[in-house]
């Protein structure tokens, strides 16, 4: 089975009131853990690659790993570029075999964001590739994306309608209160469901996306801290809020930080309790299993995407 786009996934997710997980990948063990969870849960999935991951692992290596995952599992997998900052990287990923790309022009003024997004949409659609864009800015840090809290802005519903109509984009990442990274909220995390509901009503049937949607699972934070980490106070978006978002037209939820925490917590524990061990297989194997278990939990209990294939 070849790579697929997210178009059919999102149509089913919208109609079924659930979300598809988009999981960031950097190496073989992460990919293996994610796809094994998806196979067992019978869940659709998107594997996504940031510019940083592409630079770290090399485009061709990531492509071959994803192709191996498809051959091994038979799963319909969409390969997506996360936070493409300019036309050139989107073009490179389209030409290099990705089936979905994100052009993130959210740092630009509205008209410039539209112009940049339209250019990517026109190129990608001619190659059969779908495009995600972003309107509004999330606080936090993820690879090259760094936005101070004071610079974060929520998505304007009326602008969202105009943006989608003028660009022809296939999905839209919106800002309603999520954040990138292991963010330290002031007070309790909240999502603006009134804003989300308005956007959904103004764009009926159109797939929306939430970035920065890791929940920063407390057990992983505790495990990291127990073995030398410094993540006190880190928290993310409560899982019940993400589950609810899937009933409001959110068809794609991005998860990266929880993957990093699951892997790092497992590796820290193994090396601390087995100080003489220097075989990477011995600490990467449980790390891969930790990712698998965490992703399976997300698919069952947060995304509601299990048994949707």
Buried (B, 14 or more C-beta within 10 A) or exposed (E): EEBBBBBEBBEBBBEBEBBBBBBBBBBBBBBBBBBBBBBBBEBBBBBBBBBBBBEBBEBEEBBEBBBBBBEEBEBBBBBBBBBBBBBEBBBBBBEBBBBBBBBBBBEEEBEEBBBBBBBBBEBBBEEEBBBBBBBBBBBBBBBEBEBEEEEBEBBBBEBBBEBBEEBEBBBBBBBBBBBBBBBEBEEEBEBBBEBBEBBBEEBEEBBBBBBBBBBBBEEBBBBBBEBEBEBEEBBBBBBEBBBBBBBBBBBBBBBBBBBBBBBBBBBBBBBEEEEEEEEEEEBBBBBBBBBBBBBBBBBBEBBBBBEBB
